[in-house]
């Protein structure tokens, strides 16, 4: 969307303040309704049967005993769903992941479902479904799956992006490459080179709310879906397309969402719940257990990454090279491609090359997780950069400042940067008191940088002015962490009224035009852009109505601080009209007053952060304790600074968990061994210190207020910042994430 | 099929009676039979604390308690914290400090913090962190939660009545 740059705003009255969020009271009193907090009359309970095998042909499913159990109203297998075998490949994969058609491709893959009168009957029914499996060789490790002799997951996969085309299938779906310059010549001229291979394990987004939905399909084909999702419009489109429904007949309402972090951008059980409801003619509620959440939803890629970076004596990075292998689960993905794009995005490089390989494994289908793919690439690159700085003889921060990308730098993934924040975050870190604080025995300090693209996307907003002059704002981007407060602030700012006069709601799919998901840090960026545009459209009408009330030309009416003001010598003495007064008269001046906006929110400003971590390592046990942590990140313009800080702190905490403890552990049998919060341990309150934040504001020139997305970048630097801290504490370079006590002890013994 | 056990309890100062199966959790009873949906099921195994309630002055995961065990018991849930439109200081401070993002863990944290402050009205940061270590939050990194509890503890110590 293009807007007149002269309409950019740099001084604010509402934006930048910190009011209490409009959905807050409901959330502290237990009134807020999440995915599992909704029920419909006559509702049945849905449950899904999942494969215990990592890789198996499904020879036969006998559901007859389950169907005969009293209280069971429907049993469903892939045979009851549309066969998309010859249709769109991406849609086939989505549906096959929801319900396996021919093969079970991972431990936890859905193979059948039931709807019954209550949960205990549904659970009992699952035990009566007989599935005959033919076990196949499996592979769950990304490096083993990459090897030429690996068990084959899909014999129709021939690696794309390589020349010549391979003559036999493999688990390597696609090769992608980015960069510019002559990397080999640059590397040959380097005075110092660091070459390392790094590995990261698979993690889960770990949202506390399991996936949950209530589906109701009527016999006339109209349907309702209540669901916790990051994108109800996308869920509608996918469910309708998968099940052969008209999108307009399916109304999807997004519940309050109990965390998503990318994991609720994909449909899992929702098409199954709709299909069950359609089959039985009653509403069906389907809520995943935590075990199912771990085994069948999420997770991020496991990776294996080779990095080689060369520098000259003066500290200039002369060449940078990386090869990145990312696991996709058993279906197509482009995760290594994103890793390859982000790996060196923080730096100004003459010669840079990154190659990504998408690798199929018998694990759950990889899903987006907060700045998907970037943290692992940053771990590898920022670890190698730290080592290289030492070789060159510079401190890691000056080495990074010397090589940081600037406005006008051609990014390693192609585009030329506008005004960016990597340099300022580094300078802020250099001058931060944290960097000068003393360290004790067995303690180390690490720092690292991170980048994320940010995204804009399709966005639609309605701003309706009530007869009493208060404002209803309907947006279509799901609120994952306070965006209703931010968007109310933006509407108040633009209209010149108080924050308390605006109520923002997330509209359902039948009440508003299409919106992309809340992903790519786009929620506040894109919906604030649309809100500003909608408010400006409303102000145009407010000015027209005031002109009509005064009987003067509209050109002589301006909008100032919530009032229409008549200007010029002839009208200067007219008393100004408030928004309330104009709204009260709207019935006789042309009817309801509203502003709408339907845009593609182009121009999401790229985002950079630099983090500092202090850690203590117990050399006897390998246990670690994060002592101090600081986040510095560019927000463009922080609309609600408290929620911006929250995004910085939350991303850092997730990254710390990833760095130190979280990982999917598979047995030789291909089964997930830690599908629960006891054994997949995310950081708890006593694991972390306070997380200090510093918000920088380098305005995004493409947004009227300078806003950049802030949600994701904060998870990019922590893996490397923590690894650099541990490496400095123990004097050994850490190459494998997470740095759990056994891995630290092994590194110390090596 | 109807092998219900009759149970009498007191929930948030009101008497409550219900029938439940012998294997039904108190969490399911609260949510599915009594319509009290403030307690959430995050794991069903006592690892996340989202279903925290206070049963006879003891902080418990209601997913690990059977409904039948609540016979004669006194239950406090998040729904009972505010008095009319007067929020409990913990609720108020959670809002002011933005100690929630998605909010799914918030009822459990509020109950756990209420229990902590009842036993230790002036906790150190470390005591708060260990006192709340049974509750998982994936959004906030806990910083603002700890500050909210510290702030609320101060308000409650200075008040002339008990909360």
Interface residues (C-beta under 8 A of the other chain):
Chain A: X18 X20 X21 X23 X24 X25 X27 X28 X29 X30 X31 X32 X33 X34 X36 X37 X120 X205 X206 X207 X208 X209 X210 X256 X257 X258 X259 X260 X261 X287 X289 X290 X480 X481 X482 X642 X643 X645 X646 X649 X650 X652 X653 X654 X676 X677 X678 X682 X683 X684 X685 X686 X687 X688 X690 X691
Chain B: X21 X23 X31 X36 X37 X38 X39 X40 X41 X42 X43 X44 X45 X47 X48 X50 X77 X78 X79 X81 X82 X87 X91 X94 X95 X96 X97 X98 X100 X101 X102 X103 X104 X105 X106 X107 X110 X125 X126 X128 X129 X130 X132 X133 X134 X135 X136 X137 X138 X139 X140 X141 X142 X143 X144 X145 X146
